[in-house]
Amino acid sequence: MKRTTCYNTTCTATGRLLLLTGFLFCLLQSGLIMAQSDTAAAPADTTAVAAEEAAAEELISPSVELISIQKGDSSVDLKATVKAKVDGKQRKLYGLKIIFYQVTDSAETEVGKLVTDRNGIAFLNVKAGQVVVNPDGTIRYKAVVSGPKNMETGEGEVTVKRAMLVLTPVKEEGLLSVQLRLVDLSTGTETPVPETAIGVFVKRSFLPLKIGEGTTDENGDATVEVAKNLPGDPLGNITLLAKLDENETYGYLETATTQKWGIPVSNRIEDQPRALWSSHPPMWMLITFIILMTAVWGHYVVIVYELIRLRKEQPQITDATQP
């Protein structure tokens, strides 16, 4: 009876093994069929991937913003800013070559080449003798930027009327002021430009500081007072700027003058007294800081020391059953 039972058990185990093997074989067959179907559909997936890659390799379309700044010495500054939308964000493009052209009714004349800086900006000064005025009294310039193969060519143009901004410093009876005059030169003669706001600034290390604003009268003149307490260089010199910004007809105009109207400020590096706003704080503050930090960190040291001491004093538990 024992042998028969063992034989029956063996048969049952063998049958189960055969059933499991058949089930695994069916799963393998179904997997092969699905793989074949996926392989047949592969060309469609490859086409989709190719379409996505083509979309990702679309050409970059840069935008070029060109402005002209007419200076007091009759020269013209050209400022070109290059940007483009890359990966859904507006980015500044640097290291790109820009060619500036002066445009007339008959031709386009190259006036200079530059490379954009890290802010995507390029400045070019066109000397007074190079400026050509069109018959209608306007000056027109164009900037063309070219880049790698994945970027289109970008262009920017600006057209403004020829004008000039004159700044004259005046010192009378202890009062400081500047007289401003804005004239239109598009007709070949100086024509006053009335009712136009002109800002007066003093040059600083980063951005000009605005100190006043004046509006021209019917003669194109305006007067702006200048404070006496403006800090200057070691000799007391300050640079005053008069600026006309974003005018629809004349664009940007700017002129400057340097006067000894400021308070002399030394540029020598000297040791400063101990103060809250200096790099050397007062001694009492330094001592108080050291005491407080010592007290705080001293508590941590004591806590760690006590934990180590308690661990060493912990009684050792031995097994009483061992001999």
HELIX and SHEET records of a PDB file:
HELIX    1   1 LYS A    2  ALA A   40  1                                  39    
HELIX    2   2 ALA A   42  ALA A   56  1                                  15    
HELIX    3   3 ALA A  128  GLN A  130  5                                   3    
HELIX    4   4 MET A  283  GLU A  313  1                                  31    
SHEET    1   A 7 LYS A  89  LYS A  92  0                                        
SHEET    2   A 7 VAL A  76  VAL A  86 -1                                        
SHEET    3   A 7 SER A  63  LYS A  71 -1                                        
SHEET    4   A 7 GLY A 251  GLN A 259  1                                        
SHEET    5   A 7 ILE A 238  ASN A 247 -1                                        
SHEET    6   A 7 ALA A 197  VAL A 202 -1                                        
SHEET    7   A 7 LEU A 209  THR A 215 -1                                        
SHEET    1   B 3 LYS A  89  LYS A  92  0                                        
SHEET    2   B 3 VAL A  76  VAL A  86 -1                                        
SHEET    3   B 3 ILE A 121  VAL A 126 -1                                        
SHEET    1   C 4 GLU A 108  VAL A 115  0                                        
SHEET    2   C 4 LYS A  97  VAL A 103 -1                                        
SHEET    3   C 4 THR A 138  SER A 146 -1                                        
SHEET    4   C 4 GLY A 154  LYS A 161 -1                                        
SHEET    1   D 3 ALA A 163  GLU A 172  0                                        
SHEET    2   D 3 LEU A 175  ASP A 184 -1                                        
SHEET    3   D 3 THR A 191  PRO A 192 -1                                        
SHEET    1   E 3 ALA A 163  GLU A 172  0                                        
SHEET    2   E 3 LEU A 175  ASP A 184 -1                                        
SHEET    3   E 3 ASP A 221  GLU A 225 -1                                        
END                                                                             
